[in-house]
Amino acid sequence: MIVDNPYQPMLCKLVDVIEETPTIKTFVIEPPRPFAFRAGQFAQVGVPGVGESPFTPSSNPSEPERLEFTVIRTGRVTEVLHAMKPGAELGLRGPFGQGYPVDELADKHVFVVGGGCGLAPLRSLIFTLLGQLDRVRSMRIKYGARESREILYRNAYEEWARHAKVDVQCTIDVAEPGWSGKVGVVTTLLNEIDVPIEDVMAVSCGPEIMLKFVTQTLLERGLKPEQIILSMNRRMSCGIGKCGRCNIGPYYLCRDGPDISYAKIKDFANVF
């Protein structure tokens, strides 16, 4: 019997590079065959001769023949990746992880809370929920960036908010000339939750320090740990729970996450 080798990448073509911000680009990749994935699952993207890193597709799971990965420039692999041009080849293996528990969001007010490049994995979830808005009560997108020039997907917010069930709020950390929007870290957008707390599910992705304070704020607002899903994208390497780098207690983020209920991990010392 032939068994697929999870360490063997497929070669894909880089067909477009979109500059999102001064430090973030979206890489559009065409795999040789459809790459089926669920929102929140991740893949290992490899730069030949350099290495690979885990990234969650930021594109719509309903379009598996054309993938998008939104990547911030930080580290050796991403530095080389950011210098690549359309026509280059990239390695791709996966998908890995469980993805967002979309079924648990049914009949809920879904709070999608992102910070910085953390909106990238959440964008895949947003696409998924936009395709089935009849299943949720509402979707509240709360996004924070350090400064206005670092705001991701800014041209998409108006389109998302055209749906009656969708509300989009964006904030930057510090006021700056010409900015007329909200100011403050992303948790300030959670100061008032205007729906019944018991009907809320929150999904958050961003830097770990942001996840810590988002979780703390949501708990203070009355949410239970079971109502908070965190995207814990860190230290994932093998993708199949073998290398032991990404564990939180008994959970391996690459296998049991990376999107995981706070209720499962809250009692372990290395959560944040």
Secondary structure, 3 states (H helix, E strand, C coil): CCCCCCCCCEEEEEEEEEECCCCEEEEEEECCCCCCCCCCCEEEEEECCCEEEEECCCCCCCCCCCEEEEEECCCHHHHHHHCCCCCCEEEEEEEECCCCCHHHHCCCEEEEEEEHHHHHHHHHHHHHHHCCHHHCCEEEEEEEECCHHHCCCHHHHHHHHCCCCEEEEEEECCCCCCCCCEECCHHHHHCCCCCCHHHEEEEEECCHHHHHHHHHHHHHCCCCHHHEEEECCCCCCCCCCCCCCCEECCEEHHHHCCEEEHHHHCCCCCCC
